[in-house]
Amino acid sequence: MNAPDRYEKFVVPEGLQKISHEKDTKVPHAATFTIQREDHTIGNIVRMQLHRDNRVNFAGYKVPHPLEYRMLIKVQTNGECEPKVAMQDALQDLQNEFGEIAASFAAETSRFKQMSGEPAHMDYQ
């Protein structure tokens, strides 16, 4: 068949970084981040988190082609910080939020199982 192997959508090839960035030479305080093996789900979440940051003037993403398993995120800041710092802060904030969601979910699942009499052991991490 002509289709690429399914694992190619998820496994980052050896020698390729998961995230790389390149400063924009034409737009001040801007950079383009290339994220390998991700799609619109992560792109939209990261873009929205970047929009929450008052230091960010612009954040957008695109997937160049459906058969290219990479995503480009363009970030422009107001000059108070570098785009790389804004991206690192956004990713850290998302990691914290997802950790809180996972802990909340585990607590509620445990509470539900205790109420129903089922064993309460669940590990989602």
Backbone hydrogen bonds in HBPLUS format (Angstrom, degrees):
<---DONOR---> <-ACCEPTOR-->    atom                        ^
c    i                          cat <-CA-CA->   ^        H-A-AA   ^      H-
h    n   atom  resd res      DA  || num        DHA   H-A  angle D-A-AA Bond
n    s   type  num  typ     dist DA aas  dist angle  dist       angle   num
A0008-GLU N   A0005-ASP O   3.15 MM   3  5.68 149.6  2.25 111.3 119.7     1
A0009-LYS N   A0006-ARG O   3.08 MM   3  5.86 164.6  2.11 122.4 126.4     2
A0010-PHE N   A0007-TYR O   3.00 MM   3  5.51 154.5  2.07 114.8 122.1     3
A0011-VAL N   A0007-TYR O   2.96 MM   4  5.92 171.2  1.97 176.0 178.5     4
A0016-LEU N   A0013-PRO O   3.13 MM   3  5.69 154.8  2.19 139.0 139.1     5
A0036-GLN N   A0018-LYS O   2.81 MM  18  5.07 163.5  1.84 150.6 156.2     6
A0020-SER N   A0034-THR O   2.98 MM  14  5.27 151.8  2.06 144.2 153.2     7
A0034-THR N   A0020-SER O   2.77 MM  14  5.27 159.7  1.81 148.6 155.8     8
A0022-GLU N   A0032-THR O   2.88 MM  10  5.38 148.9  1.98 144.9 155.1     9
A0032-THR N   A0022-GLU O   2.90 MM  10  5.38 163.4  1.93 151.2 154.3    10
A0024-ASP N   A0030-ALA O   2.96 MM   6  5.37 177.3  1.96 130.5 129.6    11
A0077-THR N   A0029-HIS O   2.85 MM  48  5.49 158.6  1.89 160.7 164.3    12
A0031-ALA N   A0075-VAL O   2.92 MM  44  5.55 148.3  2.02 153.9 164.0    13
A0075-VAL N   A0031-ALA O   2.94 MM  44  5.55 168.1  1.96 166.4 170.1    14
A0033-PHE N   A0073-ILE O   2.74 MM  40  5.04 169.1  1.76 152.0 154.3    15
A0073-ILE N   A0033-PHE O   2.81 MM  40  5.04 161.6  1.84 148.4 154.8    16
A0035-ILE N   A0071-MET O   2.86 MM  36  5.22 167.1  1.87 155.9 160.2    17
A0071-MET N   A0035-ILE O   2.89 MM  36  5.22 147.0  2.00 141.1 151.9    18
A0037-ARG N   A0069-TYR O   2.64 MM  32  4.80 158.8  1.69 150.5 143.2    19
A0043-GLY N   A0039-ASP O   3.09 MM   4  6.21 166.6  2.11 153.8 157.2    20
A0044-ASN N   A0040-HIS O   2.94 MM   4  5.82 168.9  1.95 147.0 148.5    21
A0045-ILE N   A0041-THR O   3.33 MM   4  6.47 160.8  2.37 142.6 148.0    22
A0046-VAL N   A0042-ILE O   2.93 MM   4  6.05 171.5  1.94 159.5 161.5    23
A0047-ARG N   A0043-GLY O   2.96 MM   4  6.02 159.0  2.01 144.4 151.1    24
A0048-MET N   A0044-ASN O   2.96 MM   4  6.07 162.5  1.99 147.0 151.3    25
A0049-GLN N   A0045-ILE O   3.02 MM   4  6.23 153.9  2.09 145.4 152.8    26
A0050-LEU N   A0046-VAL O   2.91 MM   4  6.14 155.5  1.97 151.2 157.7    27
A0051-HIS N   A0047-ARG O   3.02 MM   4  6.32 146.1  2.14 143.9 153.2    28
A0052-ARG N   A0049-GLN O   3.16 MM   3  5.26 140.2  2.33  98.6 109.5    29
A0053-ASP N   A0050-LEU O   3.10 MM   3  5.44 153.0  2.17 108.2 116.3    30
A0056-VAL N   A0053-ASP O   3.12 MM   3  5.60 164.9  2.14 115.6 120.4    31
A0078-ASN N   A0055-ARG O   2.78 MM  23  5.51 146.7  1.89 154.4 159.2    32
A0057-ASN N   A0076-GLN O   2.73 MM  19  5.53 144.4  1.85 140.0 152.0    33
A0058-PHE N   A0076-GLN O   3.12 MM  18  4.99 162.1  2.15 139.3 140.3    34
A0076-GLN N   A0058-PHE O   2.88 MM  18  4.99 157.7  1.93 145.8 145.4    35
A0060-GLY N   A0074-LYS O   3.04 MM  14  5.34 152.8  2.11 146.3 153.9    36
A0074-LYS N   A0060-GLY O   2.75 MM  14  5.34 157.6  1.80 157.1 164.6    37
A0062-LYS N   A0072-LEU O   2.88 MM  10  5.38 143.7  2.01 147.1 157.9    38
A0072-LEU N   A0062-LYS O   2.85 MM  10  5.38 173.7  1.85 166.3 167.7    39
A0068-GLU N   A0065-HIS O   2.95 MM   3  5.22 161.3  1.99 114.4 120.6    40
A0085-VAL N   A0082-GLU O   3.08 MM   3  5.35 124.0  2.41 104.8 117.8    41
A0086-ALA N   A0082-GLU O   3.18 MM   4  6.57 159.9  2.22 153.6 159.1    42
A0087-MET N   A0083-PRO O   2.91 MM   4  6.15 157.0  1.96 150.3 156.4    43
A0088-GLN N   A0084-LYS O   2.93 MM   4  6.15 160.7  1.97 146.1 151.5    44
A0089-ASP N   A0085-VAL O   2.90 MM   4  6.10 161.2  1.93 151.4 156.4    45
A0090-ALA N   A0086-ALA O   2.95 MM   4  6.13 157.4  2.00 145.1 151.5    46
A0091-LEU N   A0087-MET O   2.93 MM   4  6.16 163.9  1.96 155.2 159.0    47
A0092-GLN N   A0088-GLN O   2.94 MM   4  6.11 154.5  2.01 146.5 153.8    48
A0093-ASP N   A0089-ASP O   2.88 MM   4  6.07 159.7  1.92 150.1 155.7    49
A0094-LEU N   A0090-ALA O   2.97 MM   4  6.21 156.6  2.03 147.2 153.5    50
A0095-GLN N   A0091-LEU O   2.96 MM   4  6.16 154.2  2.03 142.8 149.9    51
A0096-ASN N   A0092-GLN O   2.98 MM   4  6.26 155.8  2.04 149.0 155.2    52
A0097-GLU N   A0093-ASP O   2.92 MM   4  6.19 159.9  1.96 149.6 155.2    53
A0098-PHE N   A0094-LEU O   2.87 MM   4  6.05 166.5  1.89 155.0 158.2    54
A0099-GLY N   A0095-GLN O   2.98 MM   4  6.10 147.1  2.09 140.1 149.3    55
A0100-GLU N   A0096-ASN O   2.99 MM   4  6.28 153.6  2.07 148.2 154.7    56
A0101-ILE N   A0097-GLU O   2.96 MM   4  6.27 155.7  2.02 148.9 155.8    57
A0102-ALA N   A0098-PHE O   2.92 MM   4  6.11 160.9  1.96 146.5 151.5    58
A0103-ALA N   A0099-GLY O   2.96 MM   4  6.16 159.2  2.01 147.4 153.0    59
A0104-SER N   A0100-GLU O   2.93 MM   4  6.04 160.0  1.97 147.5 153.2    60
A0105-PHE N   A0101-ILE O   2.86 MM   4  6.02 158.5  1.90 149.6 155.8    61
A0106-ALA N   A0102-ALA O   2.93 MM   4  6.10 160.9  1.97 147.1 152.2    62
A0107-ALA N   A0103-ALA O   2.95 MM   4  6.13 157.4  2.00 146.9 153.1    63
A0108-GLU N   A0104-SER O   2.97 MM   4  6.18 163.5  2.00 150.3 154.5    64
A0109-THR N   A0105-PHE O   2.87 MM   4  6.02 157.0  1.92 149.9 156.8    65
A0110-SER N   A0106-ALA O   2.94 MM   4  6.04 158.7  1.99 145.1 151.0    66
A0111-ARG N   A0107-ALA O   2.91 MM   4  6.13 158.4  1.96 146.5 152.8    67
A0112-PHE N   A0108-GLU O   2.89 MM   4  6.05 158.7  1.94 146.9 152.4    68
A0113-LYS N   A0109-THR O   2.93 MM   4  6.14 159.5  1.97 148.3 153.9    69
A0114-GLN N   A0110-SER O   2.94 MM   4  6.16 151.9  2.02 148.3 156.0    70
A0115-MET N   A0111-ARG O   3.07 MM   4  6.28 152.4  2.15 144.3 151.5    71
A0116-SER N   A0112-PHE O   2.99 MM   4  6.25 143.2  2.13 143.9 154.2    72
A0117-GLY N   A0113-LYS O   2.84 MM   4  5.84 117.0  2.24 138.0 152.6    73
A0118-GLU N   A0113-LYS O   2.93 MM   5  4.94 130.9  2.18 143.8 147.5    74
